[in-house]
Amino acid sequence: MLEYLRYILSNPRLLMFGFLLTLGSSFGQTYFIALFSDELRVAFNLGHGAFGSVYSLATLTSAGLMLLVGHLIDRIDLRLYTALVCALMIAAAVFMWQLPAGSIAYLYIAFLLLRFGGQGLLSHTGLTVVARYSTTGRGKAVAVAALGYSFGEATLPLAVIALAAMFEWQTIWGFVALALAVVLLPLSQLMLRGHGARHTALLAQIDGMGSEPKERQFTRGQVLRDRFFWLLLPAAFAPAFINTGIFFNQRTIVSEMGWDMRLFALGFTAYAIVTVISALASGPLIDRLGARRLYPYVLLPLGAALIILGVSDAPVVAILFMALAGMSAGAHHTATTALWAEIYGVRHLGGIKAMAASLMVFSTALSPASMGWLIDAGLSMATISLLCSGWVVVATLLVLKAVRRRPPVAAPANRSGV
């Protein structure tokens, strides 16, 4: 922890920027939106499959928009880019606050704004910036920035349950809009003070004018032609697809298992705590060994969690599943972002990560609809969990095959771990 403390004190604004944006992305993440699923299904008179399909279509559209917009972080001033992303998320929360019932088109627009602004751009911006400008200790930097996800997962579900006892569900979204406008937008701009000098120094280093050796910088087209990239994708998508489906159908799981909703909400706290521990533990390992060596093992806890959920309905499974899933999530967030920078360089990292993120978002678009239709067809969430565990096994084998055949293009950001 002393190692992290020294690193945080040497890069406070950059790391706080990443933390703020990943935290702000929580309002567009599935676990948060799903807290309002019952109210939304009633308001729009939709079944599980139809509701999941609207959500999936909006998420799919978000994936396409990420390809068009995500790479602009490499081309325009970061302060303007960040302000526009924050404004989009504020608009999304306001739309949810004033969401008119009736037409499914309104629900689609609401989901699109939330997914594109939150899960898409806020998350993309926070992690891309931290990974790009942390030329040493990249693993630790991404781990610290990703704590925003965990903080949201630990606090927001319980906060919503408490607020729901006092306010209508749409009023809660009014509070969200207010928090984004008075906290996220101004603080993110404050954390970018001095960014111009930092960006100039990075460009000098990339061009071989700094103290670090010049490394190859892949373009998006070169990455798309790289077989290594495609072998990694099933593993890169697995947590997003599986966790999105599980979290989106959390109320169905609670009903099938005979649990209390508060138990599952407590599970999110366990998920967040373990995610933090896993992310912080994986950061120094990535700096010393490289993301490439760690990546084949990050999905193993998630595979175990899915098997346990598939074979037992004991109340302790709610906590155990979330803890094991969090173990994979923490390492996965850190290792995946660091891996793209380690293998392909940082000059075009925004475009590369936007491309990977859009493909990941595409996978999450399929999750709610596919699981929703399977539920409507009579499959239990336990059976679906076991099917997902098979995906984890195949994805892990593909990663092992990929990393054994492909050496890293760039060295880990900092083998000393300092």
N, C-alpha and C positions, 0 to 999 in steps of 0.2 A: 504493500500500500504506500510505503514511502516513495517508491519509484513512481507511482502514479501521482502522488502529491507534488513531487518535484516537476513532473511534466505538466500538470495542470497549472502550476504557478508560472511556468515559463511560457504557456500559451493560453492564457485565460479567456481572451475574447473569442478566439477561433473556436475553442471547445464549447464555450457557452453558446455561441451561434449555432453550432451543430445540435446541441442539446435542446435549445429552444424550438428549432424547426422540427426535430423528430417528435418532441412533445406536442407541438401544434398539429402534427399530422394525425394524432390520435383521433381527432374528431372526424376524420375521413376513413378511419380503419374499421374493418368489419365488426370487431368486438364491440365497438362503441355504438355503431349504427344499429346493430342487432339488439341492443337494449330497448329499442323502440319498435321492434318488429311486430309484436302483437298489436300495438296501437295502430301501426301503419296498415297492417293487413285488414284490420276491422274497418278503418277509414276508407280503404279502397276496395273492400270486399274481395280479397284475393286469397287463394289457397297457397300452400307452401310452394308448390311447383311454379305457379304463375308469379308469385312474389319474388321467388328466387330468380326467375327468368328476367324480370324487369331489372333486378339488381345486376344480374350478369350482363345484360345488354348495355347498361350504363357503364359498367366496369370495362367491357370490351371497347366501347367508344373511347373511354379514358386511355386505354392502351394505345389506340391509334393516334390520339392527340399527343401522347407522350413522345411518339416518334417525330412529330412535327415541331414540338415546342421544346422538348428536353435538351436538345443539343444547343439551343440558344444560350445556355449558361456558359458555353465556350466562347461566345462571340460578343455579348453585350455586357455592359457594366453590371457587376454583381449586385450593387446596391439597388439599381433600378429593377433588375430581375427579381430580387427578393421582395421588394415592395409590391410588385405586380402579383406575385404568387400569394403573398399575405392578403392582398385586397380580394383576390379570387376566393380565398377561403372564408373571408368575412362575408362576402356576398352569398356563399353557399349556406352559411349558418343563418343569415337573415332570411333566405328563401325557405329554409326549414321552419323557421320561427313563424313565418306567414303562409306556410304551405296550404293551398286550398285543396280540399278533398274533392273527389269525383273523378276527374280525368286521370288515367294512368300516365298521360304525358307529363303531368306535373310531378308525379313521383319519379319518373325517369330523369327529368331535369334535375331534381333534387339530388338523386343518387349520383348523377354524372358530375355535378359541381363538387360534391363531397369527395368522390373518389379521385377525380382529376386534381383537385386542389390539395387534398390531404394525403391520401395514400400515394398519389403520384408525385406532384411537384414539391410539396413541402419536404417529404421524405428524401426525394431525389436531390434537392438543393442542399439540405443539411449534410448528408453523407458525402456527396460529391465534393463539396467545398473542403470538408475536413480531410478527406483522403488526398485531395490534390495538393493542398498547401502544407500538409504534414510530411515534409521530406525526410524527417527522421522520426522514428517512433510511430509509424502509421498505424500499427495494430492497436497501440494504446489510445491513439487519438480517436479512431473509429469506435473503439469500445466505450470511451467516455461519451462521445456524441450520441451513441445508440442508447444510452441510459434514459434518454427522453422517452423512448418507447416504453421502457419498463416502468418509469415513473407514472406515465399515463395509465398503463395496465393495472398498476397497484392501487391507484387512487380513484380513477374516473368511474369504474362500474359501481363501487360503493357510494360514491358521491351522487350518481344518478339515482340510485335506489333511495337514498335519503331525500333528495330533492323531489322525487316523484311522489313522496308521501305528503308534500306540501303544495306542489304546483302542477299544473297541466304539463303534458309532455312537450308541447310546443314552446311553452315559456322557458323551459330548460335550454332550448336552442337560442333563445334571446340572450340568456346569460353567456352562452358560448360565443355568440357574436360580439358581445361586449368585451369579454376577456381577450379575444383575438385582436380587437381594435385598440384596446388601451394597454395591453401587455406585449403581445407577440410582435406587432408591427413596429412600435417605437424601439423596443429593446433589441430586435434583430438589427435595425439600422445602427443603433449605438454600438453594437458589437463589431460592426464593419468599419469603424473608424480606423484609419491607417491602412485600409485594404489596398490602396493604390501602390504603396511602396512594397507591400508583400507580393503583389502580383508581378511587379517589375522584377523583383528578385527571383521569382520562380522562372520567369521567361529567360532570364540570363542564365540560370542553371541549366535549363533544358537545352539551350543553344550552345552549351559547352563553355560558357564564359564564367561560370562559378567554380566552386571548389569540388563539385561532384563530377564524376565521369559522365560523358554524354551517352544516353541510352536510346535504343530504337523506340519510336513513338508510333504505335499502330493507329491507322484510321479505322472508321467504322466498316468501310468496305473490306479492308484487310482482315478485320476480325470475323466478318461474316464468311470469309473464305477459309477460315482456320478451323480444321476438324476438331481441335482441342475444345473450342468454344461450344460446339454442338454436343460433344460428349458430356460437358459439364451441365448443360441446361436442365436435364431431368432432376438433378440434385439441387440446382439453384431454384427451381420452381416448387419442389416438393413441400417445403414448410408453408409457403404462401398458399398453395392450393389446399393442402390438408387443413391447416389451421383456419383458413377462411371458411371452409365448409363446416368444420366443427364449431367454431365460434358463432357463425351465422345461424346454426341450428341448435344453439345452446339450450333453448327452452324445450326443444324436442327431446334432447338428451336427458334433461332433468326430469321430464315427464316419463320417459321410458324407464329410467333407472329408479324412479320413485324418490328422487332427491329433493331437497329444498333449494330454491333459486339462490338463497343467500349462501348456501354451501358452494355453489359454482362461482358466485361472485368472490368468495373467499379464495377459491382456486386461482382466480386471476391475480390475487395478491401473492400467492405462492409462485405462480408463473413469473411474475415480475421480479420477485426476490432472487429466484434461481437464475433468471435471465441475466440479472446484474452480475451475480457471482460468476456465471459462465463467461460473460463478455469480458469482465475484468481479468479473469484467469487466462483467457485465450489471447488477449492483446499482447502481453509480453512474449508468449510462445510464438506468435506470428512474427514479432520483431526479431526474435532469435533464430527461428527455424524456417520462416517463410510460410505464407498462407498455403502454398502448394502442398506442403507436407502435412498440414493439419486438416485440410479440407476433406479427405476421404472418410474422416471419422465423425464429422459433426452431426450426421443424421442418425447415428445409432441410438441415442436416447429417445428420439421421436419414434423410431420403429418399436422400441420396447413399450413406450407409452400407448401406442395404438393397439398392440397385442393385449395389454392389460385391460384397456377399455373394452376390447372385444370379447373378453372372457369373464369379466366380473362386473357386478353392479353394486358392490359394497361401497358405502359412502366414502371410505378412504380413497377409493379410486379417483374420485373427483379431484382431490388434492394431488395424488400421486401422478395422475395423467398430466395435469397442468405443470407440475414441477419438472417432470422429464421432458415435456415439450419445451419448457422454458430453457432447459439445459441446451437443447439443440438450437433454439432460437437465438440465444445469446452468442454462441460461437458462430452461428451461421451469418448473422448480421455483420459481425466483425470480419470473418474470414472472406466472405463473398466480395465485399467492397474492397478489401485489401488485395484480394486476388486479381481483380481487374487491373488495379494500378500496378501490381507487381509483374503481371504477365504482359500487359499491353502499354504501359507507360501512362503519363498523366496529361500530356498536351491535349489529347482528344478525349479525356476521361468522361467529360460531361456527355458527349455524344454516345460513347460506348456504354456508359451506365444507363443513359436514357433508353438505348436500344434494348439492353438487358432488362431494364425495369418494365418497358412496354410489353415485352414477351412474358415477363413474370405477371404483370397485371392481366394479360390475356388469359393466363392460366387460372388466375383467381376469378376471372369472369365466368369461366366454365364451372367453377366449384359450387356456388349456391344453387344454380339451376340443375346441375347434374345430381347433386345430393338431394335437392328438393323433389325431383321427379322420382328418384329411387325410393325416397320415403313414401311418396304417394303411391308407388307401385307395390309397397308392402315390405321393403327391406328395412331392417332395424339399423340404428346407428352403430350398434355393436358389429353387425356384419359389414357395414361400410368401413368401419375402422380396420377390420382385418384385411379388407381389400386394399386399403391405403398402405398397410404395412408391407404388402407385397411390392408396391411401388418403391418404397424406401429401400428395400433390398436390391432391386434392380438398379436404381439410381446410384447406390453406393458402389456396386460392382463396376458400373460405367466410369465413375470417378477414379477408382483404383486403376482401371485400364488406361485412362487418359494420363494421369500424372506419372505413371511408370514409363510412358513412352515420350513424354514431352518435357524437356528441361525448361526452367523459367528463363524468360528473356531478360528480365531485370532482377538484380539481387534484392533480397528483402530490404526494406527501407532502413533498418538499423539492427544489425546482428548483435550489437552490444547490449541492446535493451535499454540504453540510457536515454 
